[in-house]
């Protein structure tokens, strides 16, 4: 993301039901870090890899509660059945291009084996999600290798970049350039404060709505009104992290609400869209047999986290759009950045007229 670009929330266009975290990123959850490798080479390589690391020492041994929610299963997501079966996350999460999933999986296993004591028959369950960035990227070139994944691990940081970076390098957001976005909320429950953070890798369409304003229609550019090249289908990968003591069952319920956040942005989750949410808690109270004094939060308090998940997901999508920059890629295809100043003007005028 360009240093001179303001983030979406800095325009003061949306009120948050809960305070944002210090960075307003998924890394506001203590320990969570994100690393990118961005590959822009020649005319046809516009892709990358993003790693989300929960920050748990020896994660394979010290598994954390996790869940995966599926909005529409038109995608390639590794590790999903074991998460469904056991309700745990035991390796960092990878996000990349549609045909680079295998390379990223191997790269994460290599990174994990290099920093954790794995037995000779231990096989970490690695979750890798993808979007089809083929409008701008030559997806059959095999541009991502295990060395790129290693470099993404080297770049892990709390203050990661947004927009045309990592797994979002060649992706879109509605009819415009999209990418990586993030947001967070501080939720008070049971007398304590907890953090919930979301990271999105956008690549989906619809009729863009920003805080209830039909921006796509007002700009005359929606995927419903006109078939635009490269706008069929699409996907959105969502990673949700929290430090609240939840079980895998509770995390799945929270994860399912993120799709309401996508709906707020104007998505109907198209038939050929792969929309998944990978949720985890860095608090191990939700792991059976864990020796901890913390007890799980009751289901009665979940509505607060539902709201936080919906709002953080919605804002993270806008964040990706506002951070992205116009990109030219495969065969001269161009994905333009959303006209930010015009959008801000539209939203403010629309509200004033109302």
VOKOLSE-160498 format. One record per residue (C-alpha): residue number from 1; x, y, z negated. Coordinates in nm, 2 decimals. Example, Ala and Ser with C-alpha at 12.3 -4.5 7.8 and 13.67 -1.06 7.14 Angstrom:
residues 2
r resi->1 px->1.23 py->-0.45 pz->-0.78
r resi->2 px->1.37 py->-0.11 pz->-0.71
end
This chain:
residues 354
r resi->1 px->0.00 py->0.00 pz->0.00
r resi->2 px->0.13 py->0.35 pz->0.08
r resi->3 px->0.24 py->0.54 pz->-0.22
r resi->4 px->0.03 py->0.84 pz->-0.11
r resi->5 px->-0.30 py->0.65 pz->-0.10
r resi->6 px->-0.53 py->0.69 pz->-0.39
r resi->7 px->-0.71 py->0.38 pz->-0.53
r resi->8 px->-1.09 py->0.36 pz->-0.49
r resi->9 px->-1.17 py->0.43 pz->-0.86
r resi->10 px->-0.96 py->0.74 pz->-0.85
r resi->11 px->-1.22 py->0.91 pz->-0.63
r resi->12 px->-1.47 py->0.89 pz->-0.92
r resi->13 px->-1.74 py->0.73 pz->-0.71
r resi->14 px->-1.84 py->0.44 pz->-0.94
r resi->15 px->-1.92 py->0.42 pz->-1.30
r resi->16 px->-1.79 py->0.12 pz->-1.49
r resi->17 px->-2.01 py->-0.05 pz->-1.76
r resi->18 px->-1.69 py->-0.14 pz->-1.95
r resi->19 px->-1.35 py->0.04 pz->-1.96
r resi->20 px->-1.10 py->-0.05 pz->-1.70
r resi->21 px->-0.77 py->-0.20 pz->-1.80
r resi->22 px->-0.45 py->0.01 pz->-1.80
r resi->23 px->-0.35 py->-0.09 pz->-1.45
r resi->24 px->-0.71 py->-0.18 pz->-1.33
r resi->25 px->-0.56 py->-0.50 pz->-1.20
r resi->26 px->-0.58 py->-0.87 pz->-1.27
r resi->27 px->-0.24 py->-0.83 pz->-1.44
r resi->28 px->-0.41 py->-0.64 pz->-1.73
r resi->29 px->-0.48 py->-0.99 pz->-1.86
r resi->30 px->-0.16 py->-1.04 pz->-2.07
r resi->31 px->0.09 py->-1.27 pz->-1.90
r resi->32 px->-0.07 py->-1.27 pz->-1.55
r resi->33 px->0.16 py->-1.16 pz->-1.27
r resi->34 px->0.12 py->-1.15 pz->-0.89
r resi->35 px->0.38 py->-1.19 pz->-0.62
r resi->36 px->0.37 py->-1.13 pz->-0.25
r resi->37 px->0.56 py->-1.21 pz->0.06
r resi->38 px->0.45 py->-1.00 pz->0.36
r resi->39 px->0.55 py->-1.11 pz->0.71
r resi->40 px->0.52 py->-0.86 pz->0.99
r resi->41 px->0.74 py->-0.98 pz->1.28
r resi->42 px->0.73 py->-0.91 pz->1.65
r resi->43 px->0.38 py->-0.87 pz->1.80
r resi->44 px->0.20 py->-1.18 pz->1.67
r resi->45 px->0.30 py->-1.24 pz->1.31
r resi->46 px->0.08 py->-1.06 pz->1.06
r resi->47 px->0.05 py->-1.28 pz->0.76
r resi->48 px->0.19 py->-1.37 pz->0.41
r resi->49 px->0.15 py->-1.54 pz->0.08
r resi->50 px->0.03 py->-1.42 pz->-0.26
r resi->51 px->0.09 py->-1.61 pz->-0.58
r resi->52 px->-0.11 py->-1.55 pz->-0.90
r resi->53 px->0.08 py->-1.69 pz->-1.20
r resi->54 px->-0.12 py->-1.72 pz->-1.53
r resi->55 px->0.21 py->-1.66 pz->-1.72
r resi->56 px->0.19 py->-1.97 pz->-1.94
r resi->57 px->0.52 py->-2.13 pz->-2.02
r resi->58 px->0.54 py->-2.49 pz->-1.89
r resi->59 px->0.19 py->-2.46 pz->-1.75
r resi->60 px->0.18 py->-2.82 pz->-1.62
r resi->61 px->0.21 py->-2.95 pz->-1.98
r resi->62 px->0.02 py->-2.66 pz->-2.14
r resi->63 px->-0.29 py->-2.66 pz->-1.92
r resi->64 px->-0.54 py->-2.39 pz->-1.94
r resi->65 px->-0.92 py->-2.39 pz->-1.89
r resi->66 px->-1.02 py->-2.34 pz->-1.53
r resi->67 px->-1.31 py->-2.37 pz->-1.29
r resi->68 px->-1.39 py->-2.31 pz->-0.92
r resi->69 px->-1.71 py->-2.17 pz->-0.79
r resi->70 px->-1.81 py->-2.21 pz->-0.42
r resi->71 px->-2.02 py->-1.95 pz->-0.25
r resi->72 px->-1.99 py->-2.12 pz->0.09
r resi->73 px->-1.75 py->-2.41 pz->0.15
r resi->74 px->-1.64 py->-2.33 pz->0.50
r resi->75 px->-1.27 py->-2.33 pz->0.41
r resi->76 px->-0.96 py->-2.52 pz->0.30
r resi->77 px->-0.90 py->-2.51 pz->-0.07
r resi->78 px->-0.66 py->-2.76 pz->-0.23
r resi->79 px->-0.70 py->-2.91 pz->-0.57
r resi->80 px->-1.07 py->-2.84 pz->-0.61
r resi->81 px->-1.19 py->-3.19 pz->-0.71
r resi->82 px->-0.94 py->-3.23 pz->-0.99
r resi->83 px->-1.04 py->-2.89 pz->-1.13
r resi->84 px->-1.41 py->-3.01 pz->-1.11
r resi->85 px->-1.32 py->-3.33 pz->-1.28
r resi->86 px->-1.09 py->-3.21 pz->-1.56
r resi->87 px->-1.17 py->-2.83 pz->-1.60
r resi->88 px->-0.81 py->-2.73 pz->-1.61
r resi->89 px->-0.55 py->-2.52 pz->-1.42
r resi->90 px->-0.19 py->-2.65 pz->-1.43
r resi->91 px->-0.01 py->-2.45 pz->-1.17
r resi->92 px->0.00 py->-2.10 pz->-1.02
r resi->93 px->-0.26 py->-2.02 pz->-0.75
r resi->94 px->-0.16 py->-1.95 pz->-0.39
r resi->95 px->-0.34 py->-1.75 pz->-0.13
r resi->96 px->-0.24 py->-1.75 pz->0.24
r resi->97 px->-0.34 py->-1.80 pz->0.60
r resi->98 px->-0.56 py->-2.08 pz->0.72
r resi->99 px->-0.29 py->-2.31 pz->0.86
r resi->100 px->-0.02 py->-2.23 pz->0.61
r resi->101 px->-0.20 py->-2.40 pz->0.31
r resi->102 px->0.03 py->-2.71 pz->0.33
r resi->103 px->0.35 py->-2.51 pz->0.33
r resi->104 px->0.24 py->-2.29 pz->0.04
r resi->105 px->0.13 py->-2.60 pz->-0.16
r resi->106 px->0.48 py->-2.75 pz->-0.11
r resi->107 px->0.64 py->-2.42 pz->-0.20
r resi->108 px->0.45 py->-2.39 pz->-0.53
r resi->109 px->0.54 py->-2.75 pz->-0.62
r resi->110 px->0.90 py->-2.67 pz->-0.56
r resi->111 px->0.89 py->-2.36 pz->-0.77
r resi->112 px->0.71 py->-2.54 pz->-1.05
r resi->113 px->0.96 py->-2.83 pz->-1.05
r resi->114 px->1.24 py->-2.58 pz->-1.07
r resi->115 px->1.11 py->-2.41 pz->-1.38
r resi->116 px->0.93 py->-2.69 pz->-1.57
r resi->117 px->1.04 py->-3.04 pz->-1.69
r resi->118 px->0.84 py->-3.27 pz->-1.47
r resi->119 px->0.85 py->-3.64 pz->-1.49
r resi->120 px->0.94 py->-3.85 pz->-1.19
r resi->121 px->0.58 py->-3.93 pz->-1.11
r resi->122 px->0.42 py->-3.60 pz->-1.22
r resi->123 px->0.22 py->-3.44 pz->-0.94
r resi->124 px->0.09 py->-3.09 pz->-1.04
r resi->125 px->-0.25 py->-3.01 pz->-0.91
r resi->126 px->-0.19 py->-2.70 pz->-0.70
r resi->127 px->-0.47 py->-2.47 pz->-0.58
r resi->128 px->-0.41 py->-2.29 pz->-0.25
r resi->129 px->-0.68 py->-2.09 pz->-0.08
r resi->130 px->-0.69 py->-1.93 pz->0.26
r resi->131 px->-0.85 py->-1.69 pz->0.51
r resi->132 px->-0.84 py->-1.70 pz->0.88
r resi->133 px->-0.63 py->-1.40 pz->0.98
r resi->134 px->-0.61 py->-1.51 pz->1.34
r resi->135 px->-0.75 py->-1.18 pz->1.49
r resi->136 px->-0.42 py->-1.01 pz->1.40
r resi->137 px->-0.19 py->-1.31 pz->1.33
r resi->138 px->-0.08 py->-1.60 pz->1.55
r resi->139 px->-0.20 py->-1.87 pz->1.31
r resi->140 px->-0.05 py->-2.16 pz->1.50
r resi->141 px->0.31 py->-2.02 pz->1.48
r resi->142 px->0.38 py->-2.18 pz->1.14
r resi->143 px->0.52 py->-1.85 pz->1.01
r resi->144 px->0.50 py->-1.93 pz->0.64
r resi->145 px->0.76 py->-2.17 pz->0.49
r resi->146 px->0.85 py->-2.29 pz->0.14
r resi->147 px->1.13 py->-2.02 pz->0.13
r resi->148 px->0.86 py->-1.75 pz->0.16
r resi->149 px->0.68 py->-1.90 pz->-0.14
r resi->150 px->1.00 py->-1.91 pz->-0.34
r resi->151 px->1.05 py->-1.54 pz->-0.26
r resi->152 px->0.69 py->-1.46 pz->-0.37
r resi->153 px->0.77 py->-1.62 pz->-0.71
r resi->154 px->1.08 py->-1.40 pz->-0.73
r resi->155 px->0.86 py->-1.09 pz->-0.67
r resi->156 px->0.61 py->-1.17 pz->-0.95
r resi->157 px->0.52 py->-0.85 pz->-1.13
r resi->158 px->0.24 py->-0.69 pz->-1.32
r resi->159 px->0.25 py->-0.38 pz->-1.09
r resi->160 px->0.19 py->-0.56 pz->-0.76
r resi->161 px->0.10 py->-0.39 pz->-0.43
r resi->162 px->-0.25 py->-0.38 pz->-0.27
r resi->163 px->-0.38 py->-0.37 pz->0.09
r resi->164 px->-0.19 py->-0.51 pz->0.38
r resi->165 px->0.03 py->-0.73 pz->0.17
r resi->166 px->0.08 py->-1.10 pz->0.10
r resi->167 px->-0.21 py->-1.32 pz->0.19
r resi->168 px->-0.40 py->-1.01 pz->0.29
r resi->169 px->-0.15 py->-0.89 pz->0.55
r resi->170 px->-0.36 py->-0.98 pz->0.85
r resi->171 px->-0.71 py->-1.00 pz->0.70
r resi->172 px->-1.01 py->-0.77 pz->0.74
r resi->173 px->-1.29 py->-0.62 pz->0.53
r resi->174 px->-1.61 py->-0.59 pz->0.72
r resi->175 px->-1.53 py->-0.42 pz->1.05
r resi->176 px->-1.22 py->-0.26 pz->0.91
r resi->177 px->-0.88 py->-0.36 pz->0.78
r resi->178 px->-0.90 py->-0.53 pz->0.45
r resi->179 px->-0.64 py->-0.72 pz->0.23
r resi->180 px->-0.56 py->-0.76 pz->-0.13
r resi->181 px->-0.76 py->-0.56 pz->-0.40
r resi->182 px->-0.79 py->-0.59 pz->-0.77
r resi->183 px->-0.98 py->-0.45 pz->-1.07
r resi->184 px->-1.02 py->-0.52 pz->-1.44
r resi->185 px->-1.26 py->-0.46 pz->-1.73
r resi->186 px->-1.22 py->-0.46 pz->-2.11
r resi->187 px->-1.51 py->-0.64 pz->-2.28
r resi->188 px->-1.59 py->-0.63 pz->-2.65
r resi->189 px->-1.74 py->-0.95 pz->-2.79
r resi->190 px->-1.76 py->-1.09 pz->-3.14
r resi->191 px->-1.57 py->-0.79 pz->-3.28
r resi->192 px->-1.27 py->-0.84 pz->-3.05
r resi->193 px->-1.17 py->-0.69 pz->-2.72
r resi->194 px->-1.10 py->-0.92 pz->-2.42
r resi->195 px->-0.98 py->-0.85 pz->-2.07
r resi->196 px->-1.13 py->-0.98 pz->-1.75
r resi->197 px->-0.95 py->-0.92 pz->-1.42
r resi->198 px->-1.02 py->-1.00 pz->-1.06
r resi->199 px->-0.80 py->-1.02 pz->-0.74
r resi->200 px->-0.96 py->-1.05 pz->-0.40
r resi->201 px->-0.83 py->-1.15 pz->-0.06
r resi->202 px->-1.09 py->-1.01 pz->0.17
r resi->203 px->-1.17 py->-1.14 pz->0.52
r resi->204 px->-1.54 py->-1.13 pz->0.55
r resi->205 px->-1.81 py->-0.92 pz->0.72
r resi->206 px->-2.16 py->-0.79 pz->0.69
r resi->207 px->-2.30 py->-0.44 pz->0.66
r resi->208 px->-2.07 py->-0.25 pz->0.42
r resi->209 px->-2.24 py->-0.09 pz->0.12
r resi->210 px->-2.03 py->0.11 pz->-0.13
r resi->211 px->-2.20 py->0.17 pz->-0.46
r resi->212 px->-2.54 py->0.13 pz->-0.30
r resi->213 px->-2.47 py->0.37 pz->-0.01
r resi->214 px->-2.51 py->0.20 pz->0.34
r resi->215 px->-2.17 py->0.32 pz->0.46
r resi->216 px->-2.15 py->0.07 pz->0.75
r resi->217 px->-2.49 py->0.17 pz->0.89
r resi->218 px->-2.41 py->0.54 pz->0.84
r resi->219 px->-2.08 py->0.50 pz->1.03
r resi->220 px->-2.26 py->0.29 pz->1.30
r resi->221 px->-2.03 py->0.00 pz->1.25
r resi->222 px->-2.18 py->-0.32 pz->1.10
r resi->223 px->-2.13 py->-0.69 pz->1.19
r resi->224 px->-2.51 py->-0.74 pz->1.21
r resi->225 px->-2.59 py->-0.46 pz->1.46
r resi->226 px->-2.31 py->-0.54 pz->1.70
r resi->227 px->-2.09 py->-0.84 pz->1.76
r resi->228 px->-1.74 py->-0.71 pz->1.74
r resi->229 px->-1.44 py->-0.93 pz->1.85
r resi->230 px->-1.29 py->-1.11 pz->1.56
r resi->231 px->-1.59 py->-1.04 pz->1.33
r resi->232 px->-1.76 py->-1.38 pz->1.34
r resi->233 px->-1.75 py->-1.56 pz->1.00
r resi->234 px->-1.48 py->-1.48 pz->0.76
r resi->235 px->-1.38 py->-1.56 pz->0.40
r resi->236 px->-1.31 py->-1.41 pz->0.06
r resi->237 px->-1.08 py->-1.57 pz->-0.19
r resi->238 px->-1.14 py->-1.45 pz->-0.55
r resi->239 px->-0.91 py->-1.52 pz->-0.85
r resi->240 px->-1.06 py->-1.43 pz->-1.19
r resi->241 px->-0.86 py->-1.43 pz->-1.51
r resi->242 px->-0.95 py->-1.36 pz->-1.87
r resi->243 px->-0.80 py->-1.40 pz->-2.21
r resi->244 px->-1.13 py->-1.47 pz->-2.37
r resi->245 px->-1.18 py->-1.81 pz->-2.54
r resi->246 px->-1.41 py->-1.99 pz->-2.29
r resi->247 px->-1.45 py->-2.35 pz->-2.18
r resi->248 px->-1.43 py->-2.46 pz->-1.82
r resi->249 px->-1.81 py->-2.48 pz->-1.81
r resi->250 px->-1.84 py->-2.12 pz->-1.93
r resi->251 px->-1.57 py->-2.01 pz->-1.68
r resi->252 px->-1.76 py->-2.16 pz->-1.39
r resi->253 px->-2.08 py->-1.97 pz->-1.49
r resi->254 px->-1.88 py->-1.65 pz->-1.49
r resi->255 px->-1.71 py->-1.74 pz->-1.16
r resi->256 px->-2.05 py->-1.79 pz->-0.99
r resi->257 px->-2.14 py->-1.43 pz->-1.07
r resi->258 px->-1.86 py->-1.29 pz->-0.86
r resi->259 px->-2.06 py->-1.36 pz->-0.55
r resi->260 px->-2.31 py->-1.11 pz->-0.67
r resi->261 px->-2.03 py->-0.86 pz->-0.65
r resi->262 px->-1.97 py->-0.96 pz->-0.29
r resi->263 px->-2.34 py->-0.92 pz->-0.22
r resi->264 px->-2.33 py->-0.56 pz->-0.36
r resi->265 px->-2.07 py->-0.48 pz->-0.10
r resi->266 px->-2.30 py->-0.59 pz->0.18
r resi->267 px->-2.20 py->-0.96 pz->0.23
r resi->268 px->-2.46 py->-1.23 pz->0.29
r resi->269 px->-2.18 py->-1.49 pz->0.29
r resi->270 px->-2.20 py->-1.60 pz->0.66
r resi->271 px->-2.24 py->-1.97 pz->0.77
r resi->272 px->-1.87 py->-1.98 pz->0.87
r resi->273 px->-1.73 py->-1.81 pz->0.57
r resi->274 px->-1.51 py->-1.97 pz->0.30
r resi->275 px->-1.60 py->-1.80 pz->-0.02
r resi->276 px->-1.44 py->-1.94 pz->-0.34
r resi->277 px->-1.36 py->-1.81 pz->-0.69
r resi->278 px->-1.09 py->-1.97 pz->-0.90
r resi->279 px->-1.13 py->-1.87 pz->-1.26
r resi->280 px->-0.91 py->-1.94 pz->-1.56
r resi->281 px->-0.85 py->-1.83 pz->-1.92
r resi->282 px->-0.51 py->-1.78 pz->-2.06
r resi->283 px->-0.66 py->-1.86 pz->-2.40
r resi->284 px->-0.62 py->-2.24 pz->-2.45
r resi->285 px->-0.90 py->-2.26 pz->-2.71
r resi->286 px->-1.11 py->-2.41 pz->-2.43
r resi->287 px->-0.88 py->-2.72 pz->-2.40
r resi->288 px->-1.00 py->-3.02 pz->-2.59
r resi->289 px->-0.77 py->-3.11 pz->-2.87
r resi->290 px->-0.58 py->-2.78 pz->-2.87
r resi->291 px->-0.46 py->-2.68 pz->-3.21
r resi->292 px->-0.60 py->-2.33 pz->-3.23
r resi->293 px->-0.79 py->-2.13 pz->-3.49
r resi->294 px->-1.00 py->-1.95 pz->-3.23
r resi->295 px->-1.35 py->-2.08 pz->-3.15
r resi->296 px->-1.51 py->-2.04 pz->-2.82
r resi->297 px->-1.74 py->-1.75 pz->-2.76
r resi->298 px->-2.11 py->-1.84 pz->-2.76
r resi->299 px->-2.31 py->-1.86 pz->-2.43
r resi->300 px->-2.53 py->-1.57 pz->-2.57
r resi->301 px->-2.24 py->-1.33 pz->-2.51
r resi->302 px->-2.18 py->-1.44 pz->-2.15
r resi->303 px->-2.40 py->-1.17 pz->-2.00
r resi->304 px->-2.13 py->-0.91 pz->-2.08
r resi->305 px->-1.87 py->-1.11 pz->-1.89
r resi->306 px->-2.11 py->-1.17 pz->-1.61
r resi->307 px->-2.15 py->-0.80 pz->-1.57
r resi->308 px->-1.78 py->-0.74 pz->-1.59
r resi->309 px->-1.72 py->-1.01 pz->-1.32
r resi->310 px->-1.97 py->-0.86 pz->-1.08
r resi->311 px->-1.84 py->-0.50 pz->-1.12
r resi->312 px->-1.47 py->-0.60 pz->-1.11
r resi->313 px->-1.53 py->-0.81 pz->-0.79
r resi->314 px->-1.72 py->-0.53 pz->-0.62
r resi->315 px->-1.46 py->-0.27 pz->-0.70
r resi->316 px->-1.17 py->-0.50 pz->-0.60
r resi->317 px->-1.32 py->-0.52 pz->-0.25
r resi->318 px->-1.34 py->-0.14 pz->-0.22
r resi->319 px->-0.99 py->-0.13 pz->-0.36
r resi->320 px->-0.87 py->-0.35 pz->-0.08
r resi->321 px->-1.04 py->-0.14 pz->0.19
r resi->322 px->-0.91 py->0.19 pz->0.05
r resi->323 px->-0.55 py->0.05 pz->0.02
r resi->324 px->-0.54 py->-0.10 pz->0.37
r resi->325 px->-0.38 py->0.06 pz->0.67
r resi->326 px->-0.45 py->0.03 pz->1.04
r resi->327 px->-0.27 py->-0.27 pz->1.19
r resi->328 px->-0.19 py->-0.38 pz->1.54
r resi->329 px->-0.12 py->-0.75 pz->1.59
r resi->330 px->-0.17 py->-1.06 pz->1.80
r resi->331 px->-0.23 py->-0.98 pz->2.17
r resi->332 px->-0.26 py->-0.61 pz->2.10
r resi->333 px->-0.57 py->-0.65 pz->1.87
r resi->334 px->-0.61 py->-0.36 pz->1.63
r resi->335 px->-0.79 py->-0.35 pz->1.30
r resi->336 px->-0.85 py->0.01 pz->1.19
r resi->337 px->-0.83 py->0.13 pz->0.83
r resi->338 px->-1.16 py->0.26 pz->0.70
r resi->339 px->-1.18 py->0.64 pz->0.73
r resi->340 px->-1.15 py->0.72 pz->0.36
r resi->341 px->-1.22 py->1.09 pz->0.36
r resi->342 px->-1.52 py->1.04 pz->0.58
r resi->343 px->-1.65 py->0.76 pz->0.36
r resi->344 px->-1.61 py->0.97 pz->0.05
r resi->345 px->-1.80 py->1.26 pz->0.21
r resi->346 px->-2.08 py->1.02 pz->0.32
r resi->347 px->-2.12 py->0.88 pz->-0.03
r resi->348 px->-2.13 py->1.22 pz->-0.20
r resi->349 px->-2.37 py->1.37 pz->0.06
r resi->350 px->-2.60 py->1.07 pz->0.04
r resi->351 px->-2.62 py->1.09 pz->-0.34
r resi->352 px->-2.68 py->1.47 pz->-0.32
r resi->353 px->-2.96 py->1.42 pz->-0.07
r resi->354 px->-3.12 py->1.16 pz->-0.29
end
